[in-house]
Amino acid sequence: MEENPSFVTESTLTNSMEAEPQEEERDPESNPLNQPLLKRSRTLSSSPLAIVGAKVSLIESLDYEINENDLFKHDWRSRSKVQVLQYIFSKWTLACLVGLLTGIIATLINLAIENIAGYKLLKVVDYIKQERYLMGFAYFTTANFLLTFVAASLCVCFAPTAAGPGIPEIKAYLNGIDTPNMFGATTLIVKIVGSIGAVAAGLDLGKEGPLVHIGSCIASLLGQGGPDNYRLKWTWLRYFNNDRDRRDLITCGASSGVCAAFRAPVGGVLFALEEVATWWRSALLWRTFFSTAIVVVVLRTFIEICKAGECGLFGEGGLIMFDVSGVSVSYHIMDIVPVAIIGLLGGFLGSLYNHLLHKVLRVYNLINQKGRMHKLLLALGVSLFTSICQYSLPYLVQCTPCNLSLPDSACPTNGRSGNFKQFNCPKGHYNDLATLLLTTNDDAVRNIFSINTPAEYQPLSLVIFFLLYCILGLITFGIAVPSGLFLPIILMGSGYGRLIGLLMRSYTNLDQGLLAVLGAASLMAGSMRMTVSLCVIFLELTNNLLLLPITMIVLLIAKTVGDSFNPSIYDIILHLKGLPFLDANPEPWMRNITVGELADAKPAVVILRGLEKVSRIVEVLRNTTHNGFPVVDADSVVPPVGMAVGATELHGLVLRAHLLQVLKKKWFLRERRRTEEWEVREKFTWVELAGREGKIEELVVTKEEMEMYVDLHPLTNTTPYTVMESMSVAKALVLFRQVGLRHLLIVPKYEAAGVPPVIGILTRQDLRPYNILSAFPDLARTKGNEKRN
């Protein structure tokens, strides 16, 4: 049951929507920068509005619960073994296709980025060799400007939902929130092309987050048979015309995207389990692992092809792979000191980054709401600033003479990649800061992770590199281009990790490249709050199992420190967008209030009878936005055993979409009677009832039809989840989230004549802490007392 949207207005996002009247005084101690971008009124269930792309959208929940009505039961009983095997085979086939297509698209994205950025950098190097520094700067800046313009224009004009990483929205979808237009064909195309343009432009962002979104889009499109306007009508696809199976496919797509980004199959599965998936089971674990295995095979195949020089500038290092297996790892007692320092810094800096990024995103929202041109100018301004810094800052550091033990071909280098960039230095010297800035982001990470190079980087260069990417990481995320957070955080973390290794080289035997890896891991744990999946991803990246103990220590320290300050970055983004995400752990004060008290704070529940007049159904659909209605029988001929005489029977719950199907097909009765099972099967199929299309405004019902009746019994879910009115909200929240419900019926403790069989319905909005505290302000004081204790 979704609440009436008139209860809540949005005050800060679009000028086309009226601001909420200032009827209540603002708390003078409250900080508006800590509030969500969507302003909520003080009612129990606020309107499900959220920011999706560039618009404020009406958000609805997904139907993960199995609707056990008569049609479903008949279809389940009538399925043959062949149909069951076809369904199982189809699930595994789609999982294979998700991995195959994600791997192919990820490879093509890498090919395009490495070649576009590579030829751009080679041209810049040619100008620098000729000492035409201004011409090199003009070419570098212009090329980056045009690439950013293409990426931003596509996002602004065609698919605003393609901007950003997409991971928070995927996390919300798997939590049971229907995010509109997030997985469409247009979004997929813009995400692919925009990622190529934005990353090739040298912006401080990665393709890892977009690849997760791309994998999820592929999975969604495969499950529904293609784009909305060109869907395939194959018979076997009918099995996936439901939210439950589409949720499993999108989980496979998300894990395949992480695997394609880092070439980490096990890490991809664990990322889906730890970070994005709300609901998990062993069968889903097998299918996600199968999808990631297909991705790895595709990536390995293309890498072998590209080693032969068939892919232009894309070679062995085209995919992110930081191989530090050649370094020996041995621990001493003193090595715990730099490892602990890196963990503490990662937790503190990660939480600080989350805090500052929260403020920046709010400022960007004020700019973006002014229109498309402002979004485009913001993206282009960030591109210009990034290009100026990357080209000019290397001039601030002194050239370093090459190590005589290195061959002339290794130091200095003038190609697209390499560890010792000559830049503006004389022969036999290199510019260490240019090695990190005038290259692709992937090569920058490989360079700073390089092992057995203790004297390659100067402290000043690492400080400049770290500070620059801290600034770029804050101002780049949030512009209207596809962007990922993984790579910017890796670059920042590796900067201070290598700097600590340089400053403490007399106290530790750990390689500076390893400390850079630990720095990157610590900052990711401090910002994203992942541990197990992150540990496995870094082990698969570095190809060195000996790093496991110190990596675990760093991640645990960083996450513990970060959790003491603020939530993870993805939770902050979910909060800013207004997506009604339900956390796994209820607030302690939720045990002080019962679901019956929540029901009392809500409007009276709208109830339908098992044999209902058409006029009543039309009235309910026109005057409410609820998506579920309890169905009761008050005139049972023989009361069931144990039911009080005169008590009303709760038959179940009927969905709004099913009522619309009844009106659309004119399934009306002239007399008030129960229908036979064959009458229902003749008019409806379970495939039709799985759809969610249609609006009451599109249907026409005559005056004569208004006086007819509808038998709702065959369409009613006879096994809805119910809770007693005395149950605590904390317990109800756990049930609601773990089962993946959309509606939770509240029933009275006692049955008696005159007592309604259902006293309320809980939805996702009713269980959100913010909404409960708005309706019950006394609980806020209880919450404060619990914190002080």
ABEGO torsion letter per residue (X at the ends): XBBBAAABBBAAABAABBBBBBABBBBAABBAAABBABBBBBBABBBBBBBBEABBBBBBBBBABBBBBAAAAAAAAABBAAAAAAAAAAAAAAAAAAAAAAAAAAAAAAAAAAAAAAAAAAAAAAAAAAGBAAAAAAAAAAAAAAAAAAAAAAAAAABAAABEAGAAAAAAAAAGBBBBGAABAAAAAAAAAAAAAAAAAGBBBBAAAAAAAAAAAAAAAAAAGEBAAABBABAAAAAABBAAAAAAAAAAAAAAAAAAAAGBAAAAAAAAAAAABABBBAAAAAAAAAAAAAAAAAAAAAAAAAAAGAAEABBAAABBBBBAAABBBBBBAAAAAAAAAAAAAAAAAAAAAAAAAAAAAAAAAAAAAAEAAAAAAAAAAAAAAAAAAAAAAAAABBBBBBBAABBAAAOBBABABEABBAEABBBGBBBAAAAAABBBAAAAAAAAABBGBAAABBAAAAAAAAAAAAAAAAAABGBBBBBBAAAAAAAAAAAAAAAAAAAAAAABABBAAAAAAAAAAAAAAAAAGBAAAAAAAAAAAAGBAAAAAAAAAAAAAAAAAAAAABBBAAAAAAAAAGBBBBBABBBAAAAABBAAAAAAABBBBBBBBABBBAAAAAAAAAABABABBBBBBAABABBBBGBBBGBBBBAEBBBAAAAAAAAAAGBBBABBBBBBAAAAAAABBAAAAABABEBAAABBBBAAAAABBBBAAAABBABBBBBBAABBAAAAAAAAAAAGBABBBBBBABBBBGBBABAEBBBAAAABAAAAAAABAAAAAAAAAAAAX
